């Protein structure tokens, strides 16, 4: 089963309208309708009841909506873990409630063990004061 088709199905199920789903996916409606029909043919079930005001999920469509959401969430977690393990840069955002010492650099983010990160890390420190707002970025 193609993850792209599951993703398209999920958006149509959320929007309950093929035209709005197509806009959200930055595509036109005919290819999206073909993709949904392809998924229905592959599964051998009807996923949506189509009417003039949009679409309604069938019982099979409801089951697929729940399962597709779980699969797509799991794929996203997998991609994140693989990229992290491969050393892809990460973004750390921190907030300071007190004013930093004049001219001092904010502390770099540390791993839970207290050591410096071994992978490339982008960090942004933000502090707020009544009269001064600032940000510092380091790599």
KOLBA-381400 format. One record per residue: residue number from 1; chain; x, y, z of N, C-alpha, C in turn. Coordinates in nm, 2 decimals, decimal comma. Atoms other than C-alpha are relative to their C-alpha. Layout:
BEGIN
   nr  kette    n.c1    n.c2    n.c3   ca.c1   ca.c2   ca.c3    c.c1    c.c2    c.c3
  NUM      A       X       Y       Z       X       Y       Z       X       Y       Z
...
***
This chain:
BEGIN
   nr  kette    n.c1    n.c2    n.c3   ca.c1   ca.c2   ca.c3    c.c1    c.c2    c.c3
    1      A    0,08   -0,12    0,00    0,00    0,00    0,00    0,09    0,12    0,00
    2      A   -0,07   -0,12    0,02    0,13    0,34   -0,10   -0,03    0,10    0,11
    3      A    0,02   -0,10   -0,11    0,18    0,59    0,19   -0,05    0,13   -0,05
    4      A    0,05   -0,12    0,06    0,11    0,87   -0,05   -0,16   -0,01   -0,01
    5      A    0,14    0,02    0,00   -0,24    0,73   -0,10   -0,07    0,01    0,13
    6      A    0,05   -0,01   -0,14   -0,29    0,69    0,27   -0,01    0,14    0,05
    7      A    0,00   -0,14   -0,04   -0,19    1,05    0,32   -0,11    0,08   -0,07
    8      A    0,11   -0,07    0,07   -0,43    1,17    0,05   -0,14   -0,04    0,07
    9      A    0,13    0,05   -0,07   -0,71    0,96    0,21   -0,02    0,07    0,13
   10      A    0,01   -0,07   -0,13   -0,64    1,11    0,55   -0,04    0,14   -0,01
   11      A    0,03   -0,14    0,01   -0,66    1,47    0,43   -0,15    0,01   -0,05
   12      A    0,14    0,00    0,05   -0,99    1,39    0,24   -0,10   -0,03    0,12
   13      A    0,08    0,03   -0,11   -1,13    1,23    0,55   -0,01    0,11    0,10
   14      A    0,01   -0,11   -0,09   -1,04    1,53    0,76   -0,08    0,11   -0,05
   15      A    0,07   -0,11    0,06   -1,18    1,78    0,52   -0,14   -0,03   -0,03
   16      A    0,14    0,04    0,04   -1,49    1,58    0,42   -0,04    0,06   -0,13
   17      A    0,03   -0,07    0,13   -1,46    1,75    0,08    0,12   -0,02   -0,09
   18      A   -0,12    0,03    0,09   -1,24    1,64   -0,21    0,06    0,13   -0,05
   19      A   -0,06   -0,12    0,05   -1,20    1,99   -0,35    0,08    0,08    0,10
   20      A   -0,08   -0,06   -0,11   -1,09    2,14   -0,02    0,13   -0,08    0,03
   21      A   -0,11    0,08   -0,03   -0,86    1,85    0,04    0,11    0,02   -0,11
   22      A   -0,09   -0,02    0,11   -0,71    1,90   -0,31    0,08    0,13    0,02
   23      A   -0,06   -0,13   -0,02   -0,64    2,27   -0,23    0,11   -0,02    0,11
   24      A   -0,09    0,02   -0,11   -0,48    2,17    0,10    0,13   -0,08   -0,04
   25      A   -0,11    0,08    0,05   -0,26    1,92   -0,08    0,08    0,06   -0,12
   26      A   -0,06   -0,08    0,11   -0,17    2,18   -0,35    0,00   -0,08   -0,13
   27      A    0,02    0,08    0,12   -0,31    1,96   -0,63   -0,14    0,03   -0,05
   28      A    0,14   -0,02    0,05   -0,62    1,96   -0,85   -0,08   -0,12    0,04
   29      A    0,10    0,10   -0,05   -0,93    1,76   -0,77    0,00   -0,13   -0,08
   30      A    0,00    0,13    0,08   -0,92    1,50   -1,06    0,11   -0,10    0,04
   31      A   -0,09    0,10   -0,05   -0,59    1,34   -0,96   -0,02   -0,05    0,14
   32      A    0,03    0,04   -0,14   -0,69    1,33   -0,60   -0,12   -0,10    0,00
   33      A    0,11    0,09    0,01   -1,02    1,16   -0,69    0,05   -0,14   -0,06
   34      A   -0,05    0,13    0,05   -0,83    0,90   -0,90    0,08   -0,07    0,10
   35      A   -0,08    0,06   -0,10   -0,59    0,84   -0,61   -0,09   -0,07    0,10
   36      A    0,10    0,06   -0,10   -0,89    0,77   -0,37   -0,06   -0,12   -0,07
   37      A    0,06    0,12    0,07   -1,05    0,54   -0,63    0,10   -0,11   -0,01
   38      A   -0,11    0,10    0,01   -0,71    0,36   -0,67    0,01   -0,07    0,14
   39      A   -0,01    0,05   -0,14   -0,70    0,31   -0,29   -0,12   -0,09    0,02
   40      A    0,12    0,08   -0,02   -1,06    0,18   -0,29    0,01   -0,13   -0,08
   41      A   -0,02    0,12    0,09   -0,98   -0,06   -0,58    0,10   -0,09    0,07
   42      A   -0,10    0,08   -0,06   -0,67   -0,18   -0,40   -0,06   -0,08    0,13
   43      A    0,06    0,06   -0,12   -0,87   -0,25   -0,08   -0,13   -0,08   -0,03
   44      A    0,12    0,07    0,03   -1,18   -0,37   -0,25   -0,12    0,05    0,08
   45      A    0,11   -0,05   -0,08   -1,41   -0,15   -0,05   -0,03    0,15   -0,04
   46      A    0,03   -0,14    0,02   -1,59    0,19   -0,08    0,03    0,07    0,13
   47      A   -0,05   -0,07   -0,12   -1,43    0,44    0,16   -0,09    0,12    0,03
   48      A    0,08   -0,12   -0,02   -1,65    0,74    0,10   -0,14   -0,01   -0,07
   49      A    0,12   -0,02    0,08   -2,01    0,81    0,01    0,00    0,14   -0,05
   50      A   -0,01   -0,13    0,06   -2,01    1,09   -0,23   -0,14    0,07   -0,02
   51      A    0,13   -0,07    0,02   -2,28    1,36   -0,24    0,04    0,14   -0,05
   52      A   -0,03   -0,14    0,05   -2,31    1,72   -0,37    0,07    0,09    0,10
   53      A   -0,06   -0,09   -0,10   -2,19    1,88   -0,04    0,13   -0,05    0,05
   54      A   -0,13    0,05   -0,04   -1,88    1,66    0,00    0,00   -0,15    0,01
   55      A   -0,01    0,14   -0,02   -1,80    1,31    0,12   -0,03   -0,04    0,14
   56      A    0,02    0,05   -0,14   -1,90    1,10    0,42    0,08   -0,14    0,00
   57      A   -0,07    0,13   -0,02   -1,69    0,81    0,55   -0,09   -0,11    0,02
   58      A    0,07    0,12   -0,03   -1,83    0,46    0,53    0,06   -0,06    0,12
   59      A   -0,05    0,08   -0,12   -1,78    0,21    0,81    0,15   -0,04   -0,03
   60      A   -0,14    0,04    0,04   -1,47    0,08    0,62    0,09    0,12    0,00
   61      A   -0,08   -0,12    0,01   -1,35    0,44    0,57    0,03    0,05    0,14
   62      A   -0,03   -0,04   -0,14   -1,38    0,51    0,95    0,12   -0,09    0,05
   63      A   -0,11    0,08   -0,04   -1,16    0,21    1,02    0,13    0,04   -0,06
   64      A   -0,12   -0,04    0,07   -0,91    0,31    0,76    0,05    0,13    0,05
   65      A   -0,04   -0,13   -0,05   -0,91    0,67    0,89    0,08   -0,02    0,13
   66      A   -0,07    0,02   -0,13   -0,81    0,55    1,24    0,14   -0,07   -0,02
   67      A   -0,12    0,08    0,03   -0,55    0,30    1,11    0,10    0,08   -0,08
   68      A   -0,09   -0,08    0,08   -0,40    0,54    0,86    0,06    0,11    0,08
   69      A   -0,05   -0,10   -0,09   -0,36    0,81    1,12    0,12   -0,06    0,09
   70      A   -0,10    0,07   -0,08   -0,16    0,56    1,34    0,12   -0,03   -0,09
   71      A   -0,11    0,03    0,09    0,05    0,45    1,04    0,08    0,12   -0,03
   72      A   -0,07   -0,12    0,04    0,13    0,80    0,93    0,08    0,06    0,11
   73      A   -0,07   -0,05   -0,12    0,22    0,91    1,28    0,12   -0,08    0,03
   74      A   -0,12    0,09   -0,03    0,45    0,61    1,32    0,11    0,02   -0,11
   75      A   -0,10   -0,03    0,11    0,62    0,69    0,98    0,07    0,13    0,04
   76      A   -0,06   -0,12   -0,03    0,68    1,04    1,10    0,10   -0,02    0,11
   77      A   -0,09    0,03   -0,11    0,84    0,92    1,42    0,12   -0,08   -0,05
   78      A   -0,11    0,08    0,05    1,05    0,67    1,23    0,10    0,10   -0,08
   79      A   -0,09   -0,10    0,08    1,18    0,95    0,99    0,08    0,09    0,09
   80      A   -0,07   -0,09   -0,09    1,27    1,17    1,28    0,11   -0,07    0,07
   81      A   -0,10    0,07   -0,07    1,46    0,90    1,46    0,11   -0,04   -0,09
   82      A   -0,11    0,03    0,09    1,65    0,80    1,15    0,08    0,12   -0,03
   83      A   -0,08   -0,13    0,03    1,75    1,16    1,07    0,08    0,03    0,12
   84      A   -0,07   -0,03   -0,12    1,85    1,21    1,43    0,13   -0,09    0,01
   85      A   -0,11    0,10   -0,01    2,07    0,90    1,42    0,10    0,03   -0,10
   86      A   -0,09   -0,03    0,11    2,22    1,01    1,09    0,08    0,13    0,03
   87      A   -0,08   -0,12   -0,03    2,34    1,33    1,25   -0,06    0,12   -0,06
   88      A    0,06   -0,12    0,06    2,09    1,57    1,09   -0,01    0,11    0,11
   89      A    0,00   -0,11   -0,10    2,10    1,91    1,27   -0,14    0,00    0,07
   90      A    0,12   -0,02   -0,08    1,84    1,96    1,55   -0,01    0,14    0,04
   91      A    0,02   -0,14   -0,04    1,69    2,28    1,67   -0,04    0,00    0,15
   92      A    0,04   -0,01   -0,14    1,68    2,36    2,04   -0,04    0,15    0,03
   93      A    0,05   -0,13   -0,04    1,48    2,66    2,17   -0,01    0,01    0,15
   94      A    0,00   -0,02   -0,15    1,53    2,79    2,52   -0,05    0,14    0,04
   95      A    0,05   -0,13   -0,05    1,39    3,07    2,73    0,07    0,03    0,13
   96      A   -0,06   -0,04   -0,12    1,55    3,27    3,00   -0,09    0,11    0,07
   97      A    0,09   -0,10   -0,07    1,34    3,46    3,26    0,08    0,11    0,06
   98      A   -0,09   -0,10   -0,06    1,64    3,65    3,40    0,09    0,06   -0,10
   99      A   -0,09   -0,07    0,09    1,87    3,90    3,24    0,14   -0,07    0,00
  100      A   -0,13    0,06    0,00    2,20    3,75    3,12    0,10    0,10    0,05
  101      A   -0,11   -0,09   -0,04    2,53    3,89    3,25    0,04    0,07   -0,12
  102      A   -0,03   -0,09    0,11    2,63    4,18    3,03    0,12   -0,06   -0,08
  103      A   -0,10    0,05    0,09    2,83    4,05    2,73    0,02   -0,15    0,01
  104      A   -0,01    0,14   -0,01    2,79    3,69    2,84   -0,08   -0,08   -0,11
  105      A    0,07    0,09    0,09    2,69    3,42    2,59   -0,10   -0,09    0,08
  106      A    0,09    0,10   -0,07    2,38    3,21    2,69    0,07   -0,14   -0,01
  107      A   -0,05    0,13   -0,01    2,47    2,86    2,79   -0,05   -0,08   -0,12
  108      A    0,04    0,09    0,11    2,47    2,60    2,51   -0,09   -0,11    0,05
  109      A    0,08    0,11   -0,05    2,21    2,32    2,53    0,09   -0,12    0,03
  110      A   -0,08    0,12   -0,04    2,34    2,01    2,70   -0,09   -0,12   -0,01
  111      A    0,07    0,12    0,00    2,24    1,65    2,67   -0,05   -0,03    0,14
  112      A    0,04    0,03   -0,13    2,06    1,49    2,96    0,11   -0,05    0,09
  113      A   -0,11    0,04   -0,09    2,38    1,34    3,08    0,09    0,11    0,04
  114      A   -0,08   -0,12   -0,04    2,53    1,69    3,11    0,11    0,03   -0,09
  115      A   -0,10   -0,02    0,10    2,77    1,65    2,82   -0,05    0,09   -0,11
  116      A    0,04   -0,07    0,11    2,78    1,87    2,52   -0,06   -0,09   -0,11
  117      A    0,06    0,09    0,11    2,57    1,74    2,22    0,11   -0,04   -0,09
  118      A   -0,09    0,05    0,10    2,77    1,52    1,98   -0,04    0,03   -0,14
  119      A    0,05   -0,02    0,14    2,55    1,60    1,68   -0,01    0,16   -0,02
  120      A    0,02   -0,15    0,02    2,52    1,95    1,52   -0,13    0,04    0,06
  121      A    0,12   -0,06   -0,07    2,28    2,16    1,72   -0,01    0,15   -0,03
  122      A    0,03   -0,14    0,01    2,12    2,49    1,64   -0,07    0,04    0,12
  123      A    0,07   -0,04   -0,12    2,02    2,68    1,94   -0,04    0,15   -0,01
  124      A    0,04   -0,14   -0,01    1,83    3,00    2,01   -0,04    0,03    0,14
  125      A    0,04   -0,04   -0,14    1,81    3,17    2,35   -0,08    0,13   -0,01
  126      A    0,09   -0,12    0,00    1,54    3,43    2,41   -0,01    0,04    0,14
  127      A    0,03   -0,05   -0,13    1,51    3,65    2,71   -0,09    0,13   -0,01
  128      A    0,10   -0,11    0,00    1,24    3,91    2,80    0,03    0,08    0,12
  129      A    0,00   -0,10   -0,11    1,27    4,22    3,01   -0,10    0,11   -0,03
  130      A    0,09   -0,11    0,02    1,04    4,51    3,06    0,04    0,09   -0,11
  131      A   -0,05   -0,09    0,10    1,26    4,73    2,84    0,08   -0,05   -0,11
  132      A   -0,09    0,05    0,09    1,48    4,50    2,65   -0,05   -0,14   -0,04
  133      A    0,02    0,13    0,06    1,41    4,20    2,42    0,11   -0,04   -0,08
  134      A   -0,11    0,04    0,08    1,68    4,00    2,26    0,00   -0,14   -0,03
  135      A   -0,02    0,14    0,03    1,78    3,68    2,09    0,15   -0,02   -0,03
  136      A   -0,14    0,04    0,04    2,11    3,51    2,04   -0,01   -0,13   -0,07
  137      A   -0,01    0,12    0,08    2,19    3,24    1,79    0,14   -0,05    0,00
  138      A   -0,13    0,06    0,01    2,49    3,01    1,79   -0,01   -0,13   -0,06
  139      A   -0,01    0,13    0,05    2,60    2,70    1,63    0,12   -0,07    0,05
***
